[in-house]
Structure formats: C-alpha cells, structure tokens
Amino acid sequence: MAGLLLSAGLRVADLVAHLLPRSAAYALADLIGRSWYRLASDRRRLVAANLARVSEATGRPAAGPELARLVRRAFVEHARYYLEMLRIPHDSIEQIGEMVVTDDWERWEPILRQGAVVATLHLGNPEPYGSFFAAHGLHALIPIEEIRPRALFEFLLARRATGRGVEMVPLSRSRRPMIEELRRGGIVAVAADRDLAGGGHPTELFGATTTLPTGPASLALMTGRPRMAAACWREGPERFHARAWLVEAELIGDRRADAAALTEAMGRRFEEAIGLAPEQWFGCFQPIWPDTGPGQ
C-alpha cells in the first residue's frame, strides 16, 4: 500500500511540475526550499558546517548572516534540482541540450569523441550536460545509486534515462558495462564527490581530509582513456553553464599509486568547480568530512 501511495504521489508531482508555467514551477520550488530550510534543523546544521568549510577555504564569510544566506540559498537550489528532475525530462534531448552553455566545447569535443572517463559532482544539475553530449551525437553511460524505496528509484530512473545517447545503469551492476563502453569509445560519467562505497583514497578537500572514490581513475587507467572532471551549474530557470577540466597527474606505472595521484588531482578540480557556485553543491547535504557529520 505504501508503495502504491508513493507511486501515485510521484505521478501527481510529475504532472504538476510539467503543467505549471516555468516561472510558477520555480516559484513553487523556491517556496518549498525556504520552508525546508526552516523546518530541517539537523540538515541545516550539516549544510552550514560543510559550507562554512568551503567558504573559509575560498575567502567567503564562514559565519554570521552571510553564511546563513548561503545555506538558505543551498536549500532553494536543491529544491530547484528536484523540480528539474521532474520537469526537464519531458523535453527532447535537443531541447535540453539547448539549455546548456559550455566553455571550450571545440577543445573538449574531439577528446570526448574518442571516449573518456568524466568525473562529475553533485553541483547544480549535471544531467542537462549529459543531454548536451547526446544532442551532439555522443553516447554516455552513467551509473546511478540504487536508493530506497524501490518505487522512488524506478520513478527517478525512468525520468533520468532521457533517451537516445544517455544510458543509466544501477551502480551495483555497472562495472562491466562501464569498461565495455569505454573500450568502444563511449563516455562514462561518474559522480565522484562522495565516497558511497567506502574505502576511497584519503584526499584533502578545502583544507580537510575526506575520502574520494578511486573508481574514475582506475577505469581510465584500465582502459587508457583520458580523465576529465565536469560541472554544470544553474544560471537561471532551465539555463545552465558547463565546464570541463582535464585531470592530470604524474604517473609512475604503479596502478594503485597512479589511481591515488589522479584522485587527488580530481579533488583539486572539484574544489575549483564547487568554488564557482558553493550554494549549488548539493553534495553538502550529506556528511563529507568526519568532523562535520552527524553528531558533530
């Protein structure tokens, strides 16, 4: 019964997000985000602790009214992300791709057409960037976390698998498809700013040590494909700006040491990306560093 109620509620939300005019839909998302900020005290403290560390490292105010405004904005931006997950997939790949402005596309397109491992992060909304790839005839495979309840996972998977050129696979069954995709010259895009599986490489992020997954680096080393980091942040309702970086490090031929070096280099790129729009880093809604997690 609970699953049926959830499915029905999700269908209603999907319908409302799709049918509302864009301005009204975003106004509703903003209202929900501000209400969430006021009501979710534990989550608010976690986001504040994470963003205070980012702010301190990037020269922004790390306390007081300025930080409070940044945290409040983070809740609004995260609510906008959920709205976009419901609303944008109703558009075509070409329409979604037109929502994205990219930096240096002429530089990155030839590299991507040979196949690449792209490390993304929970910033803004990375999914329109995947649609931008698809609109340019590129194929991308994206492993996704299997969340609970199952009805929610299946609903989101159906909305996020946006059609030709973009394929999403459950994370637990993604290893072989990722390797095959890279070996035939495709793109594998992996969200890598959170160490979901545990056992990642200790990496400094904004002046404190966390762990980041070595999977993107290991995939690139295994298949000989280039390593890239990418971010796509929101500049307005259904308007996004995307940027990519090469992830490079001095390699010594030792697979484990090379994966560690590339993961640390990826962390530097992530710092640069998050610094562009820290209020849109919805990774900060989860524990990032040991001393900013629950109970701290």
N, C-alpha and C positions, 0 to 999 in steps of 0.2 A: 504493500500500500504506500509506504513512504517513497519508494522508487517511482511509483506512478504519479504521486503528487509532485515530486521533484521534476519529473519529465514534463508534466503539464505546466508547472510554473516557468520552466525554462522556455517552453514554446511560447507562452504568453509574453515573456520578456523579449524574446527574439522578435515577435511580431510588433510589439510596441517600439522597440529600438529601430526597426526597419521602417515603420509607417510614419513616425514623427518627423517633421521637418528637421533638418540638420541642426539649426540653431536651438530648437526646442529640445532635441535629444541631448545636446551637450549641456544645455542649462540644467536639465534634469540630472545628468551625471554629476555636474558640479555641486548641485544641492545634496546629492547622496554622499559625495566625497566629503563635504563640510560636516554633514551630520555624522558620518563615520568617524571623522577626526574627533568630534566632541564626545562620542559615546565609547570609543575603544581606547580606554586609558592605558591598558597594558601595551597594546600595539603602538600607541602614540609614544610611549616611553622608549620602546625599542627603536622606532624610526628616528626619534630625536637623538638617541645615543649613537646610532650609525651615522646620521647626517652631521652630527657635531664633529665626529672624527674626519669626515670628508671636508667639512668646512674649515676646520683648523689646518688641514694639510694644503688646502687650496687658497688660503688667505681670506676666507669669508668669516663673518662673525659666527662663533661657535657656541653662543649662549644668548640669552635675552630675547627681546622681541623679534630680532632678525631671524634667529634660528626658529622661533615659533612659527613665523610666517612661512619659512621654508618647509617646515614639517607639515603645516596645514596644506600648503600647495602640493606636497607629495601625495596626500590623500586624494585631493581633487584630480591630479594627473593619473593616479592609479585607477580611480573610478572611470576616467575617460578611456583608459585602456580596455576595461571590461565592456564599456559601451561599444568600442570599436570591434571587439571580438564578435559581438552580436550583429553590428550594423554593416561593417565593411564587406564581409563575405558575400553579401547579396549583390555586390557589383562584380563586373567581369575582371579577369586578370588585367586586361588592358586599362580599364578604368582605375583600378587600384594602383597600377604602375605609374599612372599619370599623377598620382597624389604625391609622388616622391621626387625630390630634387637631390641629385647626387654630386659629390665632389670628385673631380678627376676620373669620370667614367671612362674616358678614352684611354686612360692609363690602365685601369683595372679590368676592363672587358677582355682584352686578349689573354690575360693571365687566367681569368675565370673560365674562359672557353677551353682551356687545357685541363681543367679540373683543379680544385683547391679545397683545402680544409678551412672553413670560415668559423672562427670563434666569435660568437655573439654574446650579448649580455642582456639582462633584464632592464632595459632602458627604453623609455618612450614606447615604441611599438615596433619590434623587429620584423613583424610579419609582412607589412607592405613592401619592405625591401626584398623579401623573397618573391613577392609578386612582380616587383620591378625586374628581377632576374628573369622570371618566366616570360614577362612581356617582351623581353629581348631574346627569346628563344633558348634560354639556358635552363637546364634541369637541376633542381636542388632536392636533396633528401635531408629531412630534418627529424632526428629522434626526439620524442617528447616524453615527459614524465607521466607515468600512469597514476593519476590521482584517484582518490575515493570521494564519494561513492562512484560506482561504475557508470551509473546513468549520466553523471556530470562529465566523466571522462569521454564517453561516447558522443555526448552532445557537443563538447568542445572540439573533439577530433573531427567531427563532421563539418563544423564551421571553419576550422583552421586548415583542413585539407582543401585548398581553394581551387583545385582543378589542375589542368594540364601544366606540367612543368614543376609542380610542387608536390612532393610526396612526403607524407609523415608516417613514421613507424614508431611503435611503442619502444621505449628506451631499452627494456629488458630483452628485446629481440632485434636489436639494431646493429650489432657488431658486424655480422656477415654482410647485410645489405649496404652498410657504410663502406666497407672495403671494396665490394663489387662496384659501387657507384663511383668511387674514386678511380679505380682501375680502368673504367671505361670512359673516363674524362668528365665525370659529373662533379657537382659541388655537394659537399656535406657541410651543413651549417649546424653547429653545436653550441647551445647556451652553456657558458663555461665560467660564469662569475660566482657560482655556488657549487660546493663540493658535495653533491647529493649522495653519492655512493660512499663517501668517506675514503680515507686512505690517500688523499691527494697530496701534492707536494707543498710543503710549507713555503709560503710566498708572502713577501711584505706588500701590503696594500694600504696606501695612505698612512704609512708610518707605523703600522702594527701588523703582526704576523697572523695570517689565516692560512687555510689550505685551498688550493685551486686544483681542479682535475687535470690530470696529465693526458687524458684521452685525446684531445685535439692534437697535441704534439706527437703522441705515439702513432696516431693514424697517419699523420703527414710523413713521419719518418718511415713507417712501414710501406707506404705506397709511393714515396718520392714526390708527393705533391707539395706545392707551396703552402705556407701557413699565413693566414690573414686574420685580422680582427676587424669587426664591423659593428657599427652602431647606427641606429635610426631613431631620431628623436622628433617629438611633435613640435611643430611651429604654429599650429592652429588647428581648428576642426578639420580633420581629414586632409591635413597638409603636413608633410614630413620632410626631414632633411637627413640624408645618409652620408656616412663617411667610412672609408676603409683604410687600413694600415697593414703593411707587411709586418709579420712577426719574425724577427731575425735574431740569431744568437750565434756565437762562435761554437761550432760543433767539433767534437773530438773523436767521433766514431764509436763512442760507448752509448748504446741505446738509452739506458736509464739516465745517464748524466746529460745526454743531449735533450731528452724529454724534459728534464728538470730545468735546464737552461732556457728552453723555449717557453716553458710555463711561466717562468719568472719574467721573461720578455713580454709574454701575453699580459701579465699583471700590470706592466708599465703602460701598455696600450689601453687597458681597461681604466686605469687612473685618468688618462687623457680623455677618454670618452665620457666617463662619469662627470669629470670636471666641466664638461660643456653644458650639462643640464642635470645637476645633482637631484633636483626635485622630481625628475622623471626616472630616477633609478629605483624601480620597484623591487629590486633585489634587497633593498634596505628594509623591507617589511619582514625579512627573515633574519635569524641570527647570522652574522657574518664573522665577527671576531669573538673569541671565547669570553672576553670581558664585557661584551655588550649583549650577550644572550639573555635568555630568561633567568630571572632571579638575581641579575647583577644590578 
